[in-house]
């Protein structure tokens, strides 16, 4: 959603987690492109995400059935991407967030990453985010800037080149720390 001064605002925030677990595990996924560029989610994802508490999908699902499949593993927070059709874009927001312990995690598919971190920094500041998950490039990346984490899990179905491997991400979150991980398979 775009407000009157043309800056992105979070359109949906899930309730803060109130359970007493000391560590939360978040699965990160993006750019699945099902069924256009892949017919199904790789079975490896089911194994990698089997113990996650939440899954964040950073867009370009193409079909909402991806969310249905991921929901069989854990609750899903998702946004639409540039390759998603009308059904997906009408169902999912552009920018979304999840709060775990005192950490606020935002997600957006394409925050103009090809032009650097400028827009991501603005969105992070405007929405008081500690973590920004994004997709679009299909290139897995972890960047820390001060105490803010920017992470792209890559793509599990459409790697950016023949030299790249499919990938997803994980965030291990405690009240004190966030530990990111990219898993290639």
C-alpha positions in Angstrom: 0.0 0.0 0.0 1.3 3.5 -0.8 0.5 6.4 1.4 0.1 10.0 0.4 3.8 10.8 0.4 4.6 7.8 -1.8 6.4 5.7 0.8 5.6 2.0 1.4 3.8 1.1 4.6 3.2 -2.3 6.1 -0.3 -3.4 5.3 -0.6 -6.4 7.6 1.2 -7.4 10.8 0.7 -10.8 12.5 0.3 -10.9 16.2 3.4 -10.9 18.3 4.3 -14.5 19.4 3.6 -15.0 23.1 4.8 -18.5 23.7 7.6 -19.2 26.1 10.0 -20.9 23.7 13.4 -19.4 24.1 14.3 -19.9 20.4 12.2 -19.5 17.3 13.2 -20.9 13.9 11.9 -19.0 10.8 12.1 -20.5 7.3 12.8 -18.0 4.5 11.8 -18.7 0.9 11.3 -16.6 -2.2 10.9 -16.8 -6.0 9.3 -20.2 -6.2 7.6 -19.4 -9.5 5.2 -22.4 -9.3 3.9 -23.6 -11.7 5.5 -21.3 -14.4 9.2 -22.2 -13.9 8.9 -25.2 -11.6 6.1 -27.7 -11.1 6.4 -28.1 -7.3 8.4 -27.2 -4.3 11.5 -29.4 -3.9 11.0 -32.1 -1.3 14.2 -30.9 0.4 12.3 -27.8 1.6 10.0 -30.0 3.6 13.0 -31.5 5.4 14.8 -28.1 5.9 11.6 -26.4 7.2 10.3 -29.4 9.2 11.1 -27.7 12.6 10.4 -24.1 11.8 7.9 -22.0 13.8 7.0 -19.7 10.9 7.7 -19.4 7.2 8.2 -16.1 5.4 7.8 -16.1 1.6 9.2 -13.0 -0.1 7.1 -13.2 -3.2 6.9 -14.5 -6.8 4.9 -17.5 -5.7 3.0 -17.3 -9.0 0.2 -19.6 -7.6 -1.3 -19.4 -4.1 -1.1 -23.2 -3.8 2.5 -22.6 -2.7 1.2 -21.0 0.5 -1.2 -23.9 1.0 1.6 -26.3 0.8 3.9 -24.4 3.1 1.1 -24.0 5.6 1.2 -27.8 6.1 4.6 -27.2 7.7 4.1 -23.9 9.7 2.1 -20.6 9.6 3.1 -18.5 6.5 3.6 -14.8 6.2 3.9 -13.7 2.5 4.0 -10.8 0.0 3.3 -10.7 -3.7 6.1 -10.2 -6.3 6.4 -8.8 -9.8 5.6 -12.1 -11.5 2.5 -12.8 -9.4 -0.8 -12.6 -11.2 -4.0 -10.7 -10.1 -5.2 -13.4 -7.7 -2.0 -13.3 -5.8 -1.6 -9.5 -5.8 -5.1 -9.1 -4.6 -4.6 -11.6 -1.8 -1.1 -10.6 -0.5 0.3 -7.2 0.4 3.4 -5.6 -1.0 5.0 -5.2 2.4 4.3 -7.3 5.5 5.8 -7.9 8.9 6.0 -10.3 11.8 7.1 -9.6 15.4 8.9 -12.3 17.3 10.0 -11.5 20.8 11.1 -7.8 20.4 12.4 -8.3 16.9 10.3 -6.9 14.0 10.9 -8.7 10.7 9.7 -7.1 7.5 9.3 -8.7 4.0 9.0 -7.2 0.5 9.7 -8.8 -2.8 11.5 -6.1 -4.7 12.7 -3.0 -2.8 14.6 -1.8 -5.8 17.6 -3.9 -4.7 19.4 -3.4 -8.1 19.9 0.2 -7.0 21.5 -0.7 -3.7 20.1 -0.6 -0.1 18.7 2.9 -0.3 15.0 2.0 -0.4 15.4 -0.9 2.0 17.1 1.4 4.5 14.1 3.8 4.1 11.5 1.1 4.6 13.4 -0.3 7.5 13.5 3.0 9.3 9.9 4.0 8.5 8.6 0.7 9.8 11.1 0.2 12.7 12.3 -3.1 11.3 15.2 -5.2 12.7 15.3 -7.6 9.8 14.3 -7.0 6.2 13.7 -10.1 4.0 13.6 -9.6 0.3 13.6 -11.6 -3.0 13.5 -10.7 -6.7 17.2 -11.3 -7.6 17.2 -15.1 -6.8 20.7 -14.4 -5.3 21.0 -15.5 -1.7 22.6 -12.8 0.4 23.1 -11.9 4.1 24.1 -8.3 4.9 24.4 -6.8 8.3 24.4 -3.0 8.6 24.8 -1.8 12.1 22.2 -3.9 14.0 19.9 -4.4 11.0 19.9 -7.6 9.0 19.1 -7.6 5.3 18.6 -11.2 3.9 17.6 -12.7 0.6 17.0 -16.5 0.7 17.6 -16.9 -3.0 15.3 -19.3 -4.9 14.7 -23.0 -4.3 13.5 -23.6 -7.8 15.1 -21.0 -10.1 18.8 -20.3 -9.2 20.2 -17.1 -10.8 22.7 -19.0 -13.0 23.8 -22.5 -13.9 26.7 -22.1 -11.5 24.3 -21.3 -8.6 22.5 -23.8 -6.4 18.9 -23.6 -5.2 18.6 -22.0 -1.7 16.4 -21.1 1.2 17.2 -19.3 4.5 16.7 -19.8 8.2 16.6 -17.3 11.0 17.3 -18.6 14.5 15.8 -16.0 16.9 16.2 -15.6 20.7 15.3 -12.6 22.8 18.9 -11.4 22.5 20.1 -12.5 19.0 19.2 -13.3 15.4 21.4 -15.8 13.6 20.8 -16.0 9.8 21.7 -18.9 7.6 21.6 -19.6 3.9 21.2 -23.2 2.9 22.1 -24.3 -0.6 21.0 -27.7 -1.9 
